[in-house]
């Protein structure tokens, strides 16, 4: 197999895999709070305690994946263009 054909096959496999992941699980953990929904802080003794709610995910701990967001935009544009 030539290197170009191998690269195309790998790229296709990654694309199909990510599309399947976005279809099966459209939400992933928030990158800022790591899916906890709040920030972890330490007190003066070094013990962990709960901090403020995460502003990025609004304390849900979930974010929409990029591929699912692009699909939602495409679907909304398609629906808006095909309505009578």
C-alpha positions as CSV (number, residue, x, y, z in Angstrom):
1,X,0.0,0.0,0.0
2,X,1.4,3.4,-0.9
3,X,1.9,6.0,1.8
4,X,-0.7,8.3,0.3
5,X,-3.3,5.6,0.2
6,X,-2.5,4.6,3.8
7,X,-2.9,8.2,5.0
8,X,-6.2,8.5,3.2
9,X,-7.4,5.3,4.8
10,X,-6.3,6.4,8.3
11,X,-8.0,9.8,7.9
12,X,-11.2,8.1,6.7
13,X,-11.1,5.7,9.7
14,X,-10.6,8.6,12.2
15,X,-13.4,10.6,10.5
16,X,-15.9,7.7,10.6
17,X,-15.0,6.9,14.2
18,X,-15.5,10.5,15.4
19,X,-18.8,10.7,13.5
20,X,-19.9,7.6,15.3
21,X,-18.8,9.0,18.6
22,X,-20.7,12.2,18.0
23,X,-23.8,10.3,17.1
24,X,-23.7,7.9,20.1
25,X,-22.6,10.5,22.7
26,X,-23.2,14.1,21.6
27,X,-22.0,15.5,24.9
28,X,-18.5,15.2,26.4
29,X,-17.1,16.3,29.7
30,X,-16.3,20.0,30.1
31,X,-12.6,20.8,29.6
32,X,-12.4,23.4,32.2
33,X,-14.0,21.6,35.2
34,X,-13.2,18.0,33.8
35,X,-16.9,17.1,34.1
36,X,-17.4,18.0,37.7
37,X,-19.4,21.1,37.2
38,X,-17.4,23.2,39.6
39,X,-13.9,24.3,40.3
40,X,-11.8,22.5,42.9
41,X,-10.0,24.7,45.4
42,X,-7.7,24.0,48.3
43,X,-8.1,25.5,51.7
44,X,-5.1,26.8,53.8
45,X,-4.4,23.3,55.1
46,X,-4.2,21.9,51.5
47,X,-7.4,19.9,51.6
48,X,-9.6,20.0,48.5
49,X,-13.0,21.7,48.7
50,X,-15.7,22.7,46.3
51,X,-15.2,26.0,44.5
52,X,-17.5,28.1,42.3
53,X,-19.8,26.7,39.7
54,X,-18.1,26.4,36.2
55,X,-19.1,29.2,34.0
56,X,-18.3,27.5,30.7
57,X,-20.7,24.6,31.2
58,X,-23.1,26.4,33.6
59,X,-22.4,23.7,36.3
60,X,-23.6,20.8,34.2
61,X,-20.2,19.3,33.6
62,X,-21.1,18.6,30.0
63,X,-20.3,20.3,26.7
64,X,-21.5,19.6,23.2
65,X,-18.8,18.0,20.9
66,X,-17.6,20.0,17.9
67,X,-18.8,17.5,15.4
68,X,-22.3,17.4,16.9
69,X,-22.4,21.2,16.9
70,X,-21.5,21.3,13.2
71,X,-24.1,18.7,12.5
72,X,-26.7,20.7,14.4
73,X,-25.8,23.9,12.4
74,X,-26.1,21.9,9.2
75,X,-29.4,20.4,10.1
76,X,-30.9,23.8,11.1
77,X,-29.7,25.4,7.8
78,X,-31.2,22.4,5.9
79,X,-34.6,22.7,7.7
80,X,-34.7,26.5,7.2
81,X,-34.0,26.0,3.4
82,X,-36.6,23.3,2.8
83,X,-39.6,24.8,4.6
84,X,-42.4,26.0,2.4
